[in-house]
Amino acid sequence: GAVVSQHPSWVICKSGTSVKIECRSLDFQATTMFWYRQFPKQSLMLMATSNEGSKATYEQGVEKDKFLINHASLTLSTLTVTSAHPEDSSFYICSANDAGTPQNYGYTFGSGTRLTVV
Amino acid sequence: GDSVTQMEGPVTLSEEAFLTINCTYTATGYPSLFWYVQYPGEGLQLLLKATKADDKGSNKGFEATYRKETTSFHLEKGSVQVSDSAVYFCALLGTSYGKLTFGQGTILTVHP
């Protein structure tokens, strides 16, 4: 089946530095990818919708200058957490659709990235 | 707007017990409904789905039926195993925008 590869699976960075998380669709092209954030024991919060070749659409309350999203190709979207602070520590997950009709097939999720800012 | 409500957890069961996790939704039109499972430290995996009323999704012994009259999509399994311990998310995909709406998740722990 379709696979979404997310890298790195975990990262520890110092406060003030930037971290890039990659999300790749393997064996399929993803015009649209989604980025989520998940706090411990909580549900997924949609951060933004990443569209290939255009600017991402951010959800209300998400700082677009802090969470930079680039979707330069049909198989790769990146999320860069800029000037990271401890409150940015979280589990970040991407997802993509591997068929033309997500209503029928749902979305495929990456394995997530655990970000810890110290 | 669209919303999904799941029964609060955590749910703790003994192996071979019967499992029900309730899920109800609010949406306009005819959404597709999904159950996802998340194992510790991992992303989400699609467990099962249903795309129209009265459809029954099933996988790995889990089942859920799309009930439009009660706007529900309850997850059931007749005999749980320790390996079923995970977090389960009910989700819907509305007819517009392409965004999944998730319930709050239910932690399931199965003891031997």
Contacts between the chains, C-beta under 8 A, distances in Angstrom:
chain1	res1	chain2	res2	distance
A	4	B	43	7.8
A	6	B	43	7.0
A	32	B	98	6.6
A	34	B	99	7.3
A	34	B	100	7.6
A	41	B	105	7.9
A	41	B	107	7.2
A	42	B	104	7.2
A	42	B	105	7.2
A	43	B	89	6.7
A	43	B	102	4.9
A	43	B	103	6.7
A	43	B	104	4.7
A	43	B	105	5.0
A	44	B	44	7.6
A	44	B	89	7.4
A	44	B	102	5.2
A	46	B	99	6.2
A	46	B	100	7.7
A	49	B	98	7.7
A	49	B	99	7.1
A	93	B	43	5.1
A	93	B	44	7.0
A	95	B	43	7.9
A	95	B	44	7.6
A	95	B	100	7.7
A	97	B	98	7.6
A	102	B	32	7.8
A	102	B	93	5.9
A	102	B	98	5.9
A	103	B	31	7.9
A	103	B	32	4.3
A	103	B	51	6.1
A	103	B	93	5.5
A	103	B	95	7.6
A	104	B	32	6.9
A	104	B	49	7.8
A	104	B	51	5.6
A	105	B	49	7.6
A	106	B	32	7.4
A	106	B	34	5.0
A	106	B	36	7.9
A	106	B	46	5.0
A	106	B	49	5.6
A	106	B	91	7.9
A	106	B	93	7.1
A	106	B	100	7.7
A	107	B	46	7.8
A	107	B	100	6.3
A	108	B	46	7.5
A	109	B	36	7.6
A	109	B	43	4.0
A	109	B	44	4.2
A	109	B	45	7.2
A	110	B	43	5.1
A	111	B	42	5.4
A	111	B	43	4.4
A	112	B	41	7.4
A	112	B	42	6.3
A	112	B	43	4.5
A	114	B	41	7.2
